[in-house]
Amino acid sequence: MFLTLDGHRLYFFSDGQPGLGGLDIYVSRRRDQRDDFGWQPPENLGSGVNGTFNENLSVYLEDEATGTVTLYFGSNRPGMGGTDIYASTLQPDETFGPAVLLETLSSAFRDAVFAIRRDGLEMFLASDRPGSIGGTGTFDLWVATRASTSDPWSTPVNLGPVVNSAAGESRGALSFDGTTLYIISDRPGGVGNLDLWVSTRSKLKGPD
């Protein structure tokens, strides 16, 4: 699930709602961000985003400089292989346009975006591509950056052994100020199977 910063829209994926096939991405809206019971019935995001395959794990970015809204999500539709990362832009009529495969971020393995810094310059991914600490087939957390929101994303870089482990890390969340990364891992030292862990970094300099 992904809640927009203004608290008015909740994006999630499901196969329990009328859809286009497999897992689809939906949005539910509410007028009052303080009303936890004010959510409206979910709406399918339509064929710009969804298809007959599985679409999931969406992240929403509103570019403060341009006002452009982009939805990043994963899909196992034919692409580079496994699950790839796509982007769709919100149109003036409030529908999302045709999804575009982000080849720089995707690979022949399983890739999923789980967080993007609110300035749109840093994206965190989960991927089991070669270079994972636990070996190919084990999810690690990766990061991609760009100089501005009009620039292409860099090739993802593994976050390394400070964050990742041989056990595997699968998704997480980034704090509002970009200094705290919450992750899911089954590494030793936890309480059960998958546990929540946290990694912090110093306050970023410049825009965040």
KOLKOLPA-227555 format. One record per residue (C-alpha): x, y, z; residue in one letter. Coordinates in steps of 0.001 Angstrom, whole numbers, plus 500000, padded with zeros to 6 digits. Each point is the difference from the previous one (the first is absolute). Layout:
// KOLKOLPA-227555
<atom><x>X</x><y>Y</y><z>Z</z><marvo>A</marvo></atom>
...
// end
This chain:
// KOLKOLPA-227555
<atom><x>500000</x><y>500000</y><z>500000</z><marvo>M</marvo></atom>
<atom><x>501064</x><y>503600</y><z>499442</z><marvo>F</marvo></atom>
<atom><x>498379</x><y>503045</y><z>501624</z><marvo>L</marvo></atom>
<atom><x>500573</x><y>503341</y><z>498269</z><marvo>T</marvo></atom>
<atom><x>501607</x><y>502799</y><z>502030</z><marvo>L</marvo></atom>
<atom><x>496735</x><y>501950</y><z>500195</z><marvo>D</marvo></atom>
<atom><x>498258</x><y>496940</y><z>501480</z><marvo>G</marvo></atom>
<atom><x>497151</x><y>500074</y><z>497477</z><marvo>H</marvo></atom>
<atom><x>500870</x><y>497030</y><z>497765</z><marvo>R</marvo></atom>
<atom><x>500944</x><y>496430</y><z>500820</z><marvo>L</marvo></atom>
<atom><x>501508</x><y>497820</y><z>497251</z><marvo>Y</marvo></atom>
<atom><x>500042</x><y>496227</y><z>500387</z><marvo>F</marvo></atom>
<atom><x>499974</x><y>496818</y><z>497938</z><marvo>F</marvo></atom>
<atom><x>497416</x><y>497234</y><z>500180</z><marvo>S</marvo></atom>
<atom><x>498458</x><y>497084</y><z>498161</z><marvo>D</marvo></atom>
<atom><x>496811</x><y>500270</y><z>502057</z><marvo>G</marvo></atom>
<atom><x>498472</x><y>502924</y><z>498087</z><marvo>Q</marvo></atom>
<atom><x>498592</x><y>500134</y><z>496450</z><marvo>P</marvo></atom>
<atom><x>503115</x><y>500354</y><z>497878</z><marvo>G</marvo></atom>
<atom><x>501742</x><y>499326</y><z>496707</z><marvo>L</marvo></atom>
<atom><x>501722</x><y>496774</y><z>501053</z><marvo>G</marvo></atom>
<atom><x>502374</x><y>498766</y><z>502681</z><marvo>G</marvo></atom>
<atom><x>500980</x><y>502623</y><z>502560</z><marvo>L</marvo></atom>
<atom><x>498903</x><y>503546</y><z>499133</z><marvo>D</marvo></atom>
<atom><x>500778</x><y>503350</y><z>501636</z><marvo>I</marvo></atom>
<atom><x>497136</x><y>502035</y><z>501473</z><marvo>Y</marvo></atom>
<atom><x>499520</x><y>503343</y><z>501700</z><marvo>V</marvo></atom>
<atom><x>497607</x><y>500937</y><z>502779</z><marvo>S</marvo></atom>
<atom><x>499333</x><y>503646</y><z>500866</z><marvo>R</marvo></atom>
<atom><x>498780</x><y>501914</y><z>503028</z><marvo>R</marvo></atom>
<atom><x>499162</x><y>503687</y><z>500431</z><marvo>R</marvo></atom>
<atom><x>501173</x><y>500359</y><z>503599</z><marvo>D</marvo></atom>
<atom><x>503492</x><y>498706</y><z>500671</z><marvo>Q</marvo></atom>
<atom><x>499108</x><y>499630</y><z>503678</z><marvo>R</marvo></atom>
<atom><x>496997</x><y>497760</y><z>499315</z><marvo>D</marvo></atom>
<atom><x>501213</x><y>496398</y><z>500115</z><marvo>D</marvo></atom>
<atom><x>496511</x><y>498800</y><z>499110</z><marvo>F</marvo></atom>
<atom><x>499465</x><y>502383</y><z>497105</z><marvo>G</marvo></atom>
<atom><x>501579</x><y>497919</y><z>497233</z><marvo>W</marvo></atom>
<atom><x>497969</x><y>499677</y><z>496795</z><marvo>Q</marvo></atom>
<atom><x>499647</x><y>496732</y><z>498033</z><marvo>P</marvo></atom>
<atom><x>503249</x><y>499189</y><z>498168</z><marvo>P</marvo></atom>
<atom><x>500385</x><y>500832</y><z>496308</z><marvo>E</marvo></atom>
<atom><x>502063</x><y>497977</y><z>497538</z><marvo>N</marvo></atom>
<atom><x>502756</x><y>502153</y><z>498479</z><marvo>L</marvo></atom>
<atom><x>499080</x><y>498773</y><z>496529</z><marvo>G</marvo></atom>
<atom><x>501868</x><y>498624</y><z>497015</z><marvo>S</marvo></atom>
<atom><x>502760</x><y>502614</y><z>500103</z><marvo>G</marvo></atom>
<atom><x>501337</x><y>498240</y><z>503092</z><marvo>V</marvo></atom>
<atom><x>498258</x><y>496631</y><z>500242</z><marvo>N</marvo></atom>
<atom><x>499801</x><y>497092</y><z>497581</z><marvo>G</marvo></atom>
<atom><x>499496</x><y>496254</y><z>499934</z><marvo>T</marvo></atom>
<atom><x>503193</x><y>499408</y><z>501999</z><marvo>F</marvo></atom>
<atom><x>500833</x><y>500925</y><z>503619</z><marvo>N</marvo></atom>
<atom><x>500547</x><y>503637</y><z>500926</z><marvo>E</marvo></atom>
<atom><x>501072</x><y>500808</y><z>503546</z><marvo>N</marvo></atom>
<atom><x>502097</x><y>502009</y><z>502495</z><marvo>L</marvo></atom>
<atom><x>499257</x><y>503504</y><z>498787</z><marvo>S</marvo></atom>
<atom><x>501795</x><y>503169</y><z>501118</z><marvo>V</marvo></atom>
<atom><x>498547</x><y>503441</y><z>499237</z><marvo>Y</marvo></atom>
<atom><x>502126</x><y>503100</y><z>499348</z><marvo>L</marvo></atom>
<atom><x>498770</x><y>503556</y><z>499550</z><marvo>E</marvo></atom>
<atom><x>502763</x><y>502184</y><z>498566</z><marvo>D</marvo></atom>
<atom><x>499786</x><y>503255</y><z>501970</z><marvo>E</marvo></atom>
<atom><x>501808</x><y>501937</y><z>497267</z><marvo>A</marvo></atom>
<atom><x>497771</x><y>498976</y><z>497087</z><marvo>T</marvo></atom>
<atom><x>496879</x><y>498586</y><z>501661</z><marvo>G</marvo></atom>
<atom><x>500422</x><y>496793</y><z>497983</z><marvo>T</marvo></atom>
<atom><x>498699</x><y>496899</y><z>501757</z><marvo>V</marvo></atom>
<atom><x>501678</x><y>496670</y><z>499220</z><marvo>T</marvo></atom>
<atom><x>499008</x><y>496556</y><z>501216</z><marvo>L</marvo></atom>
<atom><x>502834</x><y>497464</y><z>500158</z><marvo>Y</marvo></atom>
<atom><x>499012</x><y>496351</y><z>500303</z><marvo>F</marvo></atom>
<atom><x>501038</x><y>496417</y><z>499331</z><marvo>G</marvo></atom>
<atom><x>498551</x><y>497645</y><z>497396</z><marvo>S</marvo></atom>
<atom><x>500766</x><y>496524</y><z>498681</z><marvo>N</marvo></atom>
<atom><x>498706</x><y>500848</y><z>496512</z><marvo>R</marvo></atom>
<atom><x>502437</x><y>499164</y><z>497184</z><marvo>P</marvo></atom>
<atom><x>502992</x><y>502256</y><z>500437</z><marvo>G</marvo></atom>
<atom><x>503572</x><y>499338</y><z>501039</z><marvo>M</marvo></atom>
<atom><x>499097</x><y>496990</y><z>502134</z><marvo>G</marvo></atom>
<atom><x>498690</x><y>499135</y><z>503458</z><marvo>G</marvo></atom>
<atom><x>498257</x><y>503081</y><z>501358</z><marvo>T</marvo></atom>
<atom><x>500926</x><y>503342</y><z>498443</z><marvo>D</marvo></atom>
<atom><x>499497</x><y>503619</y><z>501042</z><marvo>I</marvo></atom>
<atom><x>497665</x><y>502269</y><z>498046</z><marvo>Y</marvo></atom>
<atom><x>498927</x><y>503644</y><z>500206</z><marvo>A</marvo></atom>
<atom><x>496674</x><y>501607</y><z>499079</z><marvo>S</marvo></atom>
<atom><x>499228</x><y>503737</y><z>500029</z><marvo>T</marvo></atom>
<atom><x>496745</x><y>501511</y><z>501227</z><marvo>L</marvo></atom>
<atom><x>498147</x><y>501729</y><z>497142</z><marvo>Q</marvo></atom>
<atom><x>497899</x><y>503209</y><z>500137</z><marvo>P</marvo></atom>
<atom><x>496833</x><y>497867</y><z>500023</z><marvo>D</marvo></atom>
<atom><x>501200</x><y>498315</y><z>503237</z><marvo>E</marvo></atom>
<atom><x>500749</x><y>496675</y><z>498283</z><marvo>T</marvo></atom>
<atom><x>503436</x><y>498438</y><z>499789</z><marvo>F</marvo></atom>
<atom><x>501627</x><y>499820</y><z>496571</z><marvo>G</marvo></atom>
<atom><x>501647</x><y>496971</y><z>498368</z><marvo>P</marvo></atom>
<atom><x>502633</x><y>498395</y><z>502210</z><marvo>A</marvo></atom>
<atom><x>503629</x><y>500207</y><z>498880</z><marvo>V</marvo></atom>
<atom><x>502578</x><y>497318</y><z>500813</z><marvo>L</marvo></atom>
<atom><x>502958</x><y>501490</y><z>501898</z><marvo>L</marvo></atom>
<atom><x>502812</x><y>497951</y><z>498523</z><marvo>E</marvo></atom>
<atom><x>502735</x><y>501651</y><z>502079</z><marvo>T</marvo></atom>
<atom><x>498307</x><y>498892</y><z>503222</z><marvo>L</marvo></atom>
<atom><x>498850</x><y>496570</y><z>498827</z><marvo>S</marvo></atom>
<atom><x>501897</x><y>496789</y><z>499341</z><marvo>S</marvo></atom>
<atom><x>499442</x><y>496424</y><z>498864</z><marvo>A</marvo></atom>
<atom><x>499258</x><y>499167</y><z>503646</z><marvo>F</marvo></atom>
<atom><x>497346</x><y>501137</y><z>502492</z><marvo>R</marvo></atom>
<atom><x>499980</x><y>503738</y><z>500685</z><marvo>D</marvo></atom>
<atom><x>497609</x><y>502057</y><z>502115</z><marvo>A</marvo></atom>
<atom><x>499977</x><y>503662</y><z>501005</z><marvo>V</marvo></atom>
<atom><x>499009</x><y>500549</y><z>503635</z><marvo>F</marvo></atom>
<atom><x>500950</x><y>503591</y><z>500841</z><marvo>A</marvo></atom>
<atom><x>500910</x><y>503285</y><z>498355</z><marvo>I</marvo></atom>
<atom><x>501380</x><y>503075</y><z>501744</z><marvo>R</marvo></atom>
<atom><x>497469</x><y>502813</y><z>499963</z><marvo>R</marvo></atom>
<atom><x>502183</x><y>502207</y><z>497776</z><marvo>D</marvo></atom>
<atom><x>499967</x><y>497222</y><z>497374</z><marvo>G</marvo></atom>
<atom><x>503787</x><y>499671</y><z>499818</z><marvo>L</marvo></atom>
<atom><x>500531</x><y>496683</y><z>501781</z><marvo>E</marvo></atom>
<atom><x>498148</x><y>496698</y><z>499547</z><marvo>M</marvo></atom>
<atom><x>500323</x><y>496834</y><z>502058</z><marvo>F</marvo></atom>
<atom><x>499461</x><y>496592</y><z>498409</z><marvo>L</marvo></atom>
<atom><x>499851</x><y>496363</y><z>501021</z><marvo>A</marvo></atom>
<atom><x>501648</x><y>497687</y><z>497479</z><marvo>S</marvo></atom>
<atom><x>501458</x><y>496491</y><z>499779</z><marvo>D</marvo></atom>
<atom><x>502245</x><y>500905</y><z>497061</z><marvo>R</marvo></atom>
<atom><x>503668</x><y>498963</y><z>499893</z><marvo>P</marvo></atom>
<atom><x>502029</x><y>501864</y><z>502589</z><marvo>G</marvo></atom>
<atom><x>497670</x><y>499180</y><z>502876</z><marvo>S</marvo></atom>
<atom><x>501913</x><y>499142</y><z>503167</z><marvo>I</marvo></atom>
<atom><x>498078</x><y>496776</y><z>500467</z><marvo>G</marvo></atom>
<atom><x>500577</x><y>499045</y><z>496370</z><marvo>G</marvo></atom>
<atom><x>497697</x><y>500136</y><z>496988</z><marvo>T</marvo></atom>
<atom><x>496461</x><y>499131</y><z>501069</z><marvo>G</marvo></atom>
<atom><x>500303</x><y>501761</y><z>503367</z><marvo>T</marvo></atom>
<atom><x>498480</x><y>503468</y><z>500308</z><marvo>F</marvo></atom>
<atom><x>502251</x><y>502913</y><z>500939</z><marvo>D</marvo></atom>
<atom><x>499199</x><y>503689</y><z>500243</z><marvo>L</marvo></atom>
<atom><x>501398</x><y>502266</y><z>497290</z><marvo>W</marvo></atom>
<atom><x>499960</x><y>503754</y><z>499331</z><marvo>V</marvo></atom>
<atom><x>499820</x><y>502065</y><z>496810</z><marvo>A</marvo></atom>
<atom><x>500461</x><y>503773</y><z>499764</z><marvo>T</marvo></atom>
<atom><x>499637</x><y>502865</y><z>497529</z><marvo>R</marvo></atom>
<atom><x>501134</x><y>503622</y><z>499933</z><marvo>A</marvo></atom>
<atom><x>496521</x><y>501397</y><z>499317</z><marvo>S</marvo></atom>
<atom><x>496527</x><y>498627</y><z>499359</z><marvo>T</marvo></atom>
<atom><x>500486</x><y>500637</y><z>496267</z><marvo>S</marvo></atom>
<atom><x>503124</x><y>497796</y><z>499907</z><marvo>D</marvo></atom>
<atom><x>500037</x><y>496213</y><z>499539</z><marvo>P</marvo></atom>
<atom><x>500555</x><y>497709</y><z>502958</z><marvo>W</marvo></atom>
<atom><x>503462</x><y>498587</y><z>500623</z><marvo>S</marvo></atom>
<atom><x>500691</x><y>496276</y><z>499993</z><marvo>T</marvo></atom>
<atom><x>499041</x><y>498665</y><z>503457</z><marvo>P</marvo></atom>
<atom><x>502835</x><y>499461</y><z>502491</z><marvo>V</marvo></atom>
<atom><x>499900</x><y>497408</y><z>502782</z><marvo>N</marvo></atom>
<atom><x>499686</x><y>501617</y><z>503447</z><marvo>L</marvo></atom>
<atom><x>502708</x><y>497674</y><z>501278</z><marvo>G</marvo></atom>
<atom><x>500498</x><y>497867</y><z>503124</z><marvo>P</marvo></atom>
<atom><x>499089</x><y>502774</y><z>502427</z><marvo>V</marvo></atom>
<atom><x>496377</x><y>499705</y><z>498807</z><marvo>V</marvo></atom>
<atom><x>499872</x><y>496661</y><z>498187</z><marvo>N</marvo></atom>
<atom><x>500780</x><y>496492</y><z>501207</z><marvo>S</marvo></atom>
<atom><x>500350</x><y>496515</y><z>498568</z><marvo>A</marvo></atom>
<atom><x>496537</x><y>499202</y><z>501361</z><marvo>A</marvo></atom>
<atom><x>498190</x><y>502433</y><z>497728</z><marvo>G</marvo></atom>
<atom><x>498145</x><y>503301</y><z>500305</z><marvo>E</marvo></atom>
<atom><x>496633</x><y>500559</y><z>498368</z><marvo>S</marvo></atom>
<atom><x>498593</x><y>503508</y><z>499859</z><marvo>R</marvo></atom>
<atom><x>499667</x><y>502730</y><z>502592</z><marvo>G</marvo></atom>
<atom><x>499163</x><y>503660</y><z>500449</z><marvo>A</marvo></atom>
<atom><x>501858</x><y>503320</y><z>500116</z><marvo>L</marvo></atom>
<atom><x>499300</x><y>502681</y><z>502596</z><marvo>S</marvo></atom>
<atom><x>498699</x><y>503414</y><z>498951</z><marvo>F</marvo></atom>
<atom><x>503386</x><y>501660</y><z>500535</z><marvo>D</marvo></atom>
<atom><x>501844</x><y>497245</y><z>498139</z><marvo>G</marvo></atom>
<atom><x>502259</x><y>499060</y><z>502916</z><marvo>T</marvo></atom>
<atom><x>498375</x><y>496775</y><z>501206</z><marvo>T</marvo></atom>
<atom><x>499506</x><y>496824</y><z>497966</z><marvo>L</marvo></atom>
<atom><x>497644</x><y>497345</y><z>501366</z><marvo>Y</marvo></atom>
<atom><x>500574</x><y>496561</y><z>498485</z><marvo>I</marvo></atom>
<atom><x>498588</x><y>496473</y><z>500119</z><marvo>I</marvo></atom>
<atom><x>502495</x><y>497177</y><z>500481</z><marvo>S</marvo></atom>
<atom><x>500237</x><y>496413</y><z>501190</z><marvo>D</marvo></atom>
<atom><x>503626</x><y>500448</y><z>501107</z><marvo>R</marvo></atom>
<atom><x>501250</x><y>498382</y><z>503216</z><marvo>P</marvo></atom>
<atom><x>499351</x><y>501922</y><z>503214</z><marvo>G</marvo></atom>
<atom><x>496311</x><y>500611</y><z>499432</z><marvo>G</marvo></atom>
<atom><x>496988</x><y>498829</y><z>501965</z><marvo>V</marvo></atom>
<atom><x>498321</x><y>497855</y><z>497362</z><marvo>G</marvo></atom>
<atom><x>499948</x><y>499405</y><z>496260</z><marvo>N</marvo></atom>
<atom><x>499860</x><y>503467</y><z>498390</z><marvo>L</marvo></atom>
<atom><x>500811</x><y>502856</y><z>502369</z><marvo>D</marvo></atom>
<atom><x>500158</x><y>503786</y><z>499676</z><marvo>L</marvo></atom>
<atom><x>503426</x><y>501611</y><z>500209</z><marvo>W</marvo></atom>
<atom><x>501137</x><y>503616</y><z>499751</z><marvo>V</marvo></atom>
<atom><x>503076</x><y>501695</y><z>498557</z><marvo>S</marvo></atom>
<atom><x>500755</x><y>503703</y><z>500404</z><marvo>T</marvo></atom>
<atom><x>502276</x><y>502542</y><z>498339</z><marvo>R</marvo></atom>
<atom><x>501005</x><y>503588</y><z>500665</z><marvo>S</marvo></atom>
<atom><x>497836</x><y>502877</y><z>498874</z><marvo>K</marvo></atom>
<atom><x>500405</x><y>500544</y><z>496261</z><marvo>L</marvo></atom>
<atom><x>501563</x><y>503242</y><z>498859</z><marvo>K</marvo></atom>
<atom><x>498116</x><y>502118</y><z>497483</z><marvo>G</marvo></atom>
<atom><x>496508</x><y>499119</y><z>498661</z><marvo>P</marvo></atom>
<atom><x>498391</x><y>496944</y><z>501587</z><marvo>D</marvo></atom>
// end
